[in-house]
Each structure stands twice: as structure tokens, then as C-alpha cells.
Amino acid sequence: MRLFSGLYAQVMIWARHKYATYWLALVSFTESSCFLVPPDVMLAPMTLARPERAWFLATLTTVTSVLGGLLGYLIGLFAFNMVEPWLVSLGYMNAYNHAAEWFHEWGIWAIFLAGFTPIPFKIFTIAAGVASMALLPFIFGSLVGRGMRFFLVAALMRWGGAELESKLHLWIDRIGWFTVLALVIGYFIFI
């Protein structure tokens, strides 16, 4: 079943669209405070489609993600009571409580790790605001963590280039179905 190859071809068309850079900036900004889709989903195919723009795209993603993180910080600082029901409804309250504990124990290292790992960054930006984390360490930790993550993604895609794009096109259906299978198995293991 070739479900993922058609999707992959469409994503690569979108990655070359003249407004793709604006969408990447918007997704990067909103993901750090409220949106669910990580910017890597756009950054990777866009860098793969235009490897000569890899560093620009990684920089754009990093900067807009950190700016979105500042919005999350402000939400936590001034409006947590309004977003708390949203965190509960999305099932993020446990993650939020863990993030708050991390801030009290680890400080800047918590935001750095959250920026680099696939943990939802928005949880940590909001928790940093609630904890009234010092703003400069927050910005520095966010810049370093997010920058390392997005520059790593861009570097891997740039390194692979057109050869990786063509190989992915051949293997994308197998990779896609393997990912679905792994998610289903993971769901049953961890519920």
C-alpha cells in the first residue's frame, strides 16, 4: 500500500512553495506556546528540497521558536489560570507538573533539555513563566537547545541532499508503516 509516498511527494511540493518560509516561521512560533505540530516536520523537507538554504531555515526556525517560547513564558507568568483548563483537556497537566519540578531542581538545564528533545517545548515555556524563571537564562537556554536541535535537523538534511530525497521516496512507505506499527505497539505497552 503506497499511502506515504503520495503524501511525501505532496510535502516536497509544499516545501518548495514560495510561502513555505512564512509557514515555517509561523509553525515554529506557535509550537513553542500553543500549537501541537513540531517545526521539524516542515524544516526537514524544506531543507531537503533546498539544501543551499539549510542554515537560513535553521536560523529562522530557532529565532521564531524562541520568540514563541517568550509568548509561552508570558502566558505562564500572567495568564496561567486561563490556559490551565487547556493543558488539562490536552492531557498535558502531568507533563506540566514534571516540568515545574524540573525548573525548581535544574533551572536553565531544564529549558535547554526541553528545547533539544522532542518533549513538547510549550509545556516548559509556560512552566518557566509560572516559576518566574529569570528571563535571560530562559532565552539563552532556549536559543542553545532549540538551535542545536534545528541546526542538527538542517545539517542532516543538507548532508543527505538530493540523494537522500530520492532514497526517501523509495523507502517512505516502509518507513511510514514501520512508524505506525511502532506507535501502535508503543501505545499498548505504555497504556
N, C-alpha and C positions, 0 to 999 in steps of 0.2 A: 504494500500500500504506500503510495508516494505522496502522502499528505504534506510532509515537511519540506519537500523540495520545491513545491509551488509557493509555499509560504516564504521560503528562503529567497527565491527569485524575486518575489514582491518586496521583501525587506531590502534587498540590494538595490532595487529601483528607487525605493523611498530614500535610501541612504545617499543617493546621488541627486536628489531633488534640490532645487535652488533654495528652498526654505528649510531644509533639513537642519542647518546650523541653528536657526532660531528655535526649532522644536527641541533640539538637544539642550540648548540653554534653558528653555522653559521646564523641561523634564528634570534637568539637574537641579534647578532652583526649587521646584515644588517637592521633589523627592526628599529633600532634607528637612522639610517641615510638615508636609501633609500628604503627598502623593505616594502611591504604592509601587510604581514601576521604577526599578533602579536605572540610572542613566547608562550603565554598561550595556544594556540591551540596545541602545542606539549608538553609543560610542564605538563598540566593536565593529558593527557592519559599516559605519561611516568611515572608520579608519581603514577598514579592509577595502572599501570602494575607492578611497582617495588616500593612499599611504603617504603621499607627499605633504598632507595636512595633519598628520598624526599629532605633532607637538602642539599645533594650534588648537586642535579639537580637545586634547587632554587638558590644556591650559584653560580653555573655555569651560569645560566640564568642571574642573576643580574650582575655579573662581565662582561660577554661578552656584555650585553646590555649597560652598562656604557661605555665600550671601544668603542662600535659602536656609542654611543652618542658623544664621543670625536671626532670621524670622522665627524659626523654631525656638531659639533661645528666648526671644521676646515673648512668644506665646507662653512659654513656661514661666517666665518672670512675671508677666502681667495678666495672663488670661487662662491659667491652668484650669480653673473651675469650669470654664466654658468648654474646654477640649477633653476633660476627663471622661464624660459620657461617651465621646467618640472613641477614646482609647479602649474603654470597656467593651463597646459594641464590636470593635475590630479584634478583640481578644489580645490586645497589647498591654493590658494592665500588669500582668505578671512580668513581662519584659521591662515595663517602665519601673516597677519596683526593684528589679535586679539592677537596672541602670542607676537608679538613685543610690542603691547600696554601693555600687562601683565608684560613684563620684565621691562618696564620703570616705571610701578606702583608698582609691587610686588617683583621684583628681584628674590632671591633664592626661595621664596614661589611658584613662577610660575613654576620653573623647578621641584620642589618637587611634586606639584599637577599634573603636566603633567606626571611625572613618575609613579604616582599611579593610575591615572584614565585611562579610555580607549581612551582618546584623543590621536591622532597619535603623539607619542613622537618625531618622526623625525622632525616635524614642529617646536617643541620647541628647539631641539638641534641646528638646523640650525639658528633659530631666536636668540638663545643665542650667537652664533658666530657673527652674523651680529651686534648685540647690544654690542659686545665686553664685555660680562659679565665676571666678574673675574673668573678665571679657578677653583680655589679651592672651592668657593661656588657652582659652577656648578657641580663639581664632587661630593661634599658632598650631595647636593640636589638630584642628580641623584641616588646616592647609596642608600640614605634613601627611596626615593619614589619608585624606581624600586624594591629595596629589600623588602619593605613592601608588595608590590603587589605580587611579585613572591613567597615569603615565605607564604603569605596568601593562594594562589592557592595550593602550595605544602602541606600546613598543612591541608587544607580541603580534598584534595585527599588522603593524608596519613590517616587521621582520618576515612574516608569512607572505604578505603581499598578494599578487595575482595568483601565484602558485597555490597558496593556502585557500584562496577563494574558489579556485576550480576544484581542489580536492574536497573542500567542504561541500560543494554542490554534489559531488559523487557520493559522499558519506552522510549527508544530512538526514536522510530518512532513517538510517540505522541509529545515528546519534539521537535523533528525536525520540524514536520508540524506546531506546535504551533508557533515556531520561524519564520518560513517562513510567516505564516499568520500575525504575529505581524510586521514583516518587511514591508510587502505589505501595511498594514494599516498605519504604520508609514510613509511610502513613500507618500501615498496620503494625509495624514494630513499635512506633512511638505513641500510639493512642492508648 
